[in-house]
Amino acid sequence: MAYNLTMGSSNISNSLAPHTATRLLTDSVGPYYYLENFETVVSWVLSRHRDLLLAAEIDILEAFPTLPLTARALLVRMIMRKGNVFRASKLCYDETGPVETAVRALLVRGWVEQDTLVDLTQLFALLTKTELVAAFAEHLPASGRKLDWLANLQPLYPAPKRFSAWYTASDDKMYTLLLMPLCDRLRLMYFGNLHQDWSEFILRDLGILKYERVEFSEASRAFHTRSEIDIYLQLHYCRERLEADEPVSPIVDELLRIETANTWIARRRAKLLFRIGQHHERNNDLELALAIYSQALYPRARARCIRVLERLHRFDQALSVCEEAIRHPHNDEEIQLLQRMLPRLQRHMGMRMARRQIGLSHTRIELVFPQPTSPYTVERLVQDQLQQDNAPVHFVENSLINSLFGLLCWEAIFAPLPGAFFHPFQEGPADLLSAEFYSARATFIDALLAQLETGEYLGTIRANYQVKHGLQSPFVYWSLLDDILLEQALACLPPTHLRKLFERLLADLNSNRSGLPDLIQLWPYERRYRMIEVKGPGDRLQDNQVRWLDFCAQRGIPVSVCYVQWQKALP
């Protein structure tokens, strides 16, 4: 089997077939490219995180280079595969030679075991349908779904067995990798997360992803104590159990016992509790949902508490929480939700209802089209309809404003601040979506935003567009931003408008990077523009879109909403 290229945050399978990627890498950097990448991580962790490792873990990592080359290569092949149980017949690689020879040193070390106990679920992952029919001929039909077969057989075979006892029709051997917990820990210490994996190296080596080079000190790392790593892993396994539909109560009990002073790990815990609260609310377990939401300390949890109290007809409690939240809101999103709830709660209490704040009016465009007979988005229909030679219309959605901000503030975003960057595969700083992102860089960002008042911003944006082109960024949409759109936008969007838009982004990056209008129409010779949100038949404005429309209307930023209807058929 080829290197697993479909795991992690970057999915290479959309760009290259795995065997093609493997061949290209083998041709360009040699057959042991994956081994060299793994050894890079091991060396990095030993040099920068040794104090976070146990003595036994250090012994394993320092013993690794002493193994024969083929043994090291086979071990890393197994590490980079999915799961931890493998058949020898599926571990055939040209550069590792015979499996029985390469695995010998791993068995001696105790890092791999042969013919361990596997349960029926693991066995089903190892055998093909044909092999399963042969192994369980007396119980299985010649055709069917593996999931159905598994469900039917589990009551008959509840106990695990050795692979050789399960499947006697072949002399194929089975190996179990025992180092996966340590390898997960290595990956976590290196990347600072578990959604990135070894495929990041491949994407870099193939030139598919390119990253900004950021200098970081030896002290700059994601974790500072072993307990932080342990808690992160514990939260990760809790989430996996939740996604596997395991009983929720033990997971909640475990989460509530977790205590951490690390703010970003605490946010992960709060988010997981919030998801569990949503689970209970969807199942109409309202008391449980309320108990979880009350302890989640997650930005949207307070609004859900109010809604659950309302469903429980505890209107006085709901109103009290709502009024307190309005006095001290987390962000604009919460204010919007609370203002929607308040009049309803006051009505339930027999009080005079507060007048709901009405959003400012925006320019309305109404267009009628024959209903398309072929796939065609309403945004494309409107774009074609409004397009003019001297006033082009671009589909930009969130890409243009974010990209202009990212290009202007590139230096600040990638400033080598402590704790912001700690490995070479970061799209942006680790604290990007935290409340401290702006305050930690206020001096950098304010100086760059000040360029909007002097005209210097034009040179900064153009220079970064050229020099940084193609580098990963949390803001710049390279695939949608070209020379023409960039120059037209710089000609048409006044710097005073850009500053207002950028400041709103900075006020809440987590919420405000989305919700911007779909289209922008530019009049380069007149140096003016308008942004256009498109709504098809039956579609309505989303909350984040309403917030952006209100913001633009309040500040004189030209924005319209185009409502599309289908032409009625003639009788």
N, C-alpha and C positions, 0 to 999 in steps of 0.2 A: 504494500500500500504506500502511496506517495505521502509526503509530508502533509500534515493536516493544515490546510490553508483556509478553512472556513470558520475557525474559532476566533473569538475576541472581537474587539471593536471595529477592526478593519477587515472587510470581507473581500479577499482577493478573487474569489470565484467569479465575480462579476466582470473582472478585467481579463483574467487568464485562467485557462483550465489548469488544475493542479499539476498534471504531468508536464504541461508546457512550462509552467513556472519553475518546476524542479529541473527540467532540462536546461533552461536559460541560466539558472543559478549555477548548476553544475558546470556548464560551459564557461561561465564568466569567473566564478570564484572557487571552483573545485568541488569535489564530491562531498567534502566534509564541512560545507558551509554552515550547516545546522549545529554541528559540534562546536565549531569556532564561536558561534553566537552564544551557545549555552556556556561555554567556558568564559566568555566575556562577562556574562551575568554573575557567574560564580566568583570570578576575580573581583568584580565590582562590589559584591556583597561582602566578601571577606575583607576588603580594604576599607569599606565605608560603614559597615554594619556589624562588625565582628562582636561588638559588645551586646548585640541583641540576639546572639546565637548561643545555644547551649554547647558545652564542650563536646558532646557526642555529635552534634551537627557539624561543628568545625572539623572534627576528625574525619567525617564522611567527605566533606568538601575538599579537604586537603589530601585525602587518599585518592580522590577521583583521578587526578592527573597521572597517578602511578599505574593505573590499569592499562592493559594492552589497548592499542588504538581501536581494534574492532569491537572490544568490549565497551569502551566509552561510546563509540558510535551507536552501537545497538541500544545501550541504555538511554541515550538521548532520543533515539528514534521512538522508543517506548514512552518516554516522558512527553513527547510532543504528539502522541496519539491520544485519542479519546478513550477514557476509561483506564483501568489498571490491570485488566486481565486480557491475555493475548494467546492466540494459538501460534505455535511455531511456524506453521505453514503460511501465516499472514505476516511474518517478520522477515521476509526474504528481500534483502537489499544487496546490490552488487558489491558495494564497498565494505560491507560487514562480513562477507563470506558466510560459511555454514553457520546456522543459528546455534547448533549444539556446541560448536567450538567457541563462538563469541560470548555465549551466555555463561560459560563455565566460571569465569572470574567473578561474575555477578552473583552466581549461586554460592560461591565460596565466601564472599563478603556478607552474604545474607541480605543483599539488597533486592534480590529476586528470589522467589520460591517457585518450585515446580509442582504441578499437580495438587494445588491447594483445593480446599472445599469451595464449591460454588453452589449457589441456590438455583432454582429453576429459572428465575428471571435472568440471571447472569448467563446461564446455559443458552437460553433463547437468543441472547445477543451474540453468542459465539457460533451457533450453528445455523446453517442455511435451512430453508424449508424442506428441501429434499433430505437433508441429514436428520432433521427432526422427525420426518415421517418414518425414516429407517429406524431411528432410535425408539420411537413410541408407536410402532406399527399397530399394536393391539388397541390403541386409544385414539389414534388420529386418522381422519379421512385423507384421501390423496390430495384434496384441495381445501383451501380455506384461508382465513386470516391468522397470522401468528398471534395477534392479540387475543383472538377468540380461543385459539388452542391453549395459550398460556393460562387463561382464566379457567378453562375446563380441567387442566392438568394439575393446577396448584393444590386443590384439596387432596389429590391422590399422592402428591410428592411434596410434603411440607418440609422435609429435612434436606439440608445440603449434602452433597456427595462430592467426591473427587471427580475431576473431569474424566479420568480414565474409567471410572465406574459408570458414569452417565453414558459415555459414548464409546462402546467397545468395538464399533465397526471400523475403527481406524487406529493407527499407532501414533497419530498426531499428538504432540505434547502441548501442555498448557503452562504458561508462565504468569505469575502474579508479581507486579511491580509494587514494592513495599515503600518506596521513597516518595510517593505522590504528596503526602502531607508536607514533607520538607520542600519539595519542588514548588508547591503552592505558596509556601512561606517565602521562598526565594523570589518568586515572581512578584509577590506582593511587596516585598521590601524594595525590589528594583523599580517597579512601575508605580507603586503607591496605590494600586487598585488591582482588581482581578478581572476587569473587562478587557484589558490589554493582555496580549500573550506573545508567544514566540513568532507569530506571523508578522509582527511589527518589523522584525529584522529583514524578513523577506521583502516586504513592501518597500523598505528603504533600499535594500540591495538592488532591487529591480528598478529603482527610480520612480516607482509609482507614488510614493509619499516622500516628501522632503520637509525637513523641519528646520526651524530657525535655530542657529547655534547660540546657546545661552551659557554664559559662564556661571557656574555655581560653586560655592565653597564646599569644603569637605564637611562642614557642619549642616549644610542644607540637605535635608532628607525628609521623607514623608512621616517617618515614625522616629520617636526619640526614646521609647521604652518598649520592652518586650510585651508588656501588658497591653499596650495599644494595638500591637499586631494580633495578639490573642483575641482581643475584643472584636477587632475588625473581622477576623476569621469566624468568630462565633456568630456575628451578625450575618455574615455571608451564608453560613450553613443554616441559620434560622430562615433566611429568605428562600434558600433551596428547598427546605422542608415545607415552607408555606406554598411554594409553587408546585410542589409534588402532592398537594392536597392532603398533607398529614394533619392530624388533629391540631386544632389551633390553640387550645388551652395550654398545653405544655410549652408551646412556643412563646405565648404571652408571658407565662411564669418566668421563663428564662430571660426574656427581654427586660422584664421589670426588675430583675436582680442585677442587671448590668449597670455599672456606674463608671463614668469616665469624665475626666476634666478636659479631654480633647474636644474642642467645639465641633470640628467637622465630622468626627466619628459620632458624637452625640446627635448631630443632624441626621446621620444615616439611621441611627436607632429610632429617632422620632419619626422619620419617614416610613420605616417598616411598621411601627405601631399604628401610624395613620392608615396604612394599607389594611391592617387587620381590622381597624375600626370600620373601614369601608366594607370589608367582608361581612362583618356582623350586621351592619346597617342594611346591606343588600338582602341578607337573610332574615330581616325583620327582627333580629335579636337586639332590640333598641337599648335595653339596659346595659348589655355588654358593650355595645357600640359607644354609649355615653361614657362608660367607665374607661374605655381605651382612649377615646378622643381627649378626655380630661387629663390624661397623663402623657399625651403624645408630644406636646410642646412643638407642634409643627404649624407653620403659618396658616394653613387652611383648616386646621383642626377646630379652632374656636367657632368658625362659621358652621361646621358640621355639628358641633355640640348644640348650638342654638337650634338648628333644624331638627335634631333628634328630640330636644326638649319640647319643641313645638308639636312634633308627632305624638309625644307622650302626654300632650295637653297640659304641660307644666308651663303655662304661658308667662306666669310671673317670673319664674327663674329664667326663662328664655329672654324676656325683655330686659331683665337686670344684666345678664351677660352681654346682650347686644348693646345696651347703652354704655356699658363700661368699655366695650371694644371700640365703639365709635369715638370715645374720648381718647383712646390710645390704640389706633389702628396699626397693623403691621405694615401695610402697603396700600396702594391704590386699588388693587384687586379686592382686598378685604373690605375697603370702604364701599366699593360698588355693591358687593354682596350684602353688607349690613344695611345700606340704605334701601335695598330692595326688601329686606326682612322687616325693618322697623315699623312701617305703617301697618303691615299685616298683624304684627304682634300687638300693636296698640289697639287695633280693631278688636282682637280677641279679648283684650282687657277692658273693653268698653271706654277706651280713652279717645280723645280727639287725635286723629291721625296726623302725623307730621307730613307736610307736603313733600312728595318725592322730588328730588332734584332732577329736573328735565335736562337732558343733554342739549347742547347748543345745536341749532339747525345747521345742516350742511347742504351744499348744492346737490340737487337731485337730478339725475339723468335717467330718462326712461326710454328704452329701446325695445322694439318688437321685431322678432325674427321668425322666419319659417322654422319649424322644428327640424333640426339636422337629421339626416338619414344615415350619416356615417359619424364615427367618433369625432367629436369636436367640442372643446371646452368652451364654456361661455366667455371666459377671459379672452380666448383667441377670437371669438366672434366680435366682441366689443373692440378689441385691439384693431382688427381689420376694418371695422366700421369707422373708427375715429381717426385712423391713420391718415396723415397728410404729408405731402412732400416737404413742406416747411415746418411740420409739427409732428415728428415721429412719436409713436407710442411704443413703449417697451414694457414687457412683462418683467417685473422686478420683485414683487411681493416684499419680503424682508431683506432682500439681498443688497439693494443699492445703498440705503442709509447705513446699514451695518458695515458695508464694505468701505464707504467713505470714512466712517468713524475709525474702523480698523486700520486704514492706511494713514490717517492723520496721527493716530495715537499709537502707532506700532512700537515706537521706542518705549513708551510707558507700559504697554501691555507686556512686552518682553523684557522689562527691567529685571535684572538678576537680584531680586529681593530675597531675603532669607525665607525659606519654606515655599517659595513660589515654583521653583524649578529644581528637580532632583534627578532627572534622567533625560536621555537625548530624544525621547519619542513623545514629547508633550506638545499638543496642539496649542495650548495656552497655559497660563499659570494655574496652579492648583487651587488658588483662592478666588478664581474668576467669579463664581456665583455667590461668594460670601458677602456679608455686609461690610467687610473690611477692605474689599477690593479697591474702592476709590480712595478711602482715607489713607491707605498704605502708599498710594501713588499720587496723592493730591498735588504735590509740587510738580511732578512730571506732567500730569494731565493738564493742570491749569496753564502751564507754560505753553503747551501745544494748542489748547483751545484759544489762548490769547492770540495765536497766529491768525485766527479768523478775523481779527480786528485790524490786522496790518496787511493782509493779502499774502503773507508768507506761506499760508496753508496750502496755496496752489502748488508751490514748488515742493513742499513736503509730501503731499499726496502723490504727485506725479513721480517724484523720485522713488518713493517706496513702491509704487506700482511697477516700476521698471526693475528695481534692485531685488525686491522681495517676491517677485512674481512666481507663483506656484508653491510657495512655502505654506505649510499648514497654518491656519489661523482660525480662532473661534469666531471671527467676524467677517473675513473677506471671502466672498463667493467668486473664486477665480473663474469658474465655468460660466458664470452669467455676466461677468464684468469684462467688457472689451474696451479697446481704445476709443471707439466712437461713443459708446454710452458714457464713459468716464469724462471725456471732453465736453460732451453736450451737458452733462449734469453739472460740471464745474462752471460752465457758462451760464446756466439757468437758475441754479439754486443759490439764493443770496446767502452769504456767510452768516448773517443774523439768523436766518432760518436754520441753517446747519447747526449753529450753536444751541439753539433751543431743542432741536431734535436729539443732538448728542447728549445734552444734559439730562433729557428724559431717559435715554438709554442708561446712563450712569446711575440714575436714581434707583433703578431696580432691574439689573441686567437679566435676572432670572425670568422676569415676566415681560419686559419691554423689548426684548430682541425679536419678538413675534407680534403679529397683529397689525403690521403696517399694510397699507393698501396694495392691491395686486398690480396695478399699472401706474406708469407715470408718463405724462405727455409733456414734451419739451419743445419750446419755441426758441431755438438757439439765437436767431437774429433779433428776437424781441427780449431775450434774456428773462423769460418767465416760464412757468411750469404749472402743472396741477397733478396731484396724485388722485387715483381713481380706484375705489373699492368696487368690485363687481359681485353682484348677487343674482344668481339664477332663479328661475321660477320656484317658489316655495322655500327658498333659502333665506336665512335671516342673519343679521349681524351678530357675531360672537362678542362675548364680553370684552376681550382684549382689543378687538377692533373698535368697539364703541369708545373705549378709553382713549385710543389713539385719535379717533375722529374728534372727540370732545377737546382733547389737548390741542389739536391743530386749529380747530375753530376758535378756541379761546385766544390763540396767539397769531391769528391772521395768516396761517399757513394754508395755501389753497388745496382743498381736498373735496372730492365729490364722491357720491355713491351712485353707481349705475345699476338700475334694476331692470333685469331682462325678463321679458314675457314672450311666450310662443304665440305665434299668429294663430288665431282661431280658424279651424277648417271651415270651408264654405258648406252650407247645408246641401 
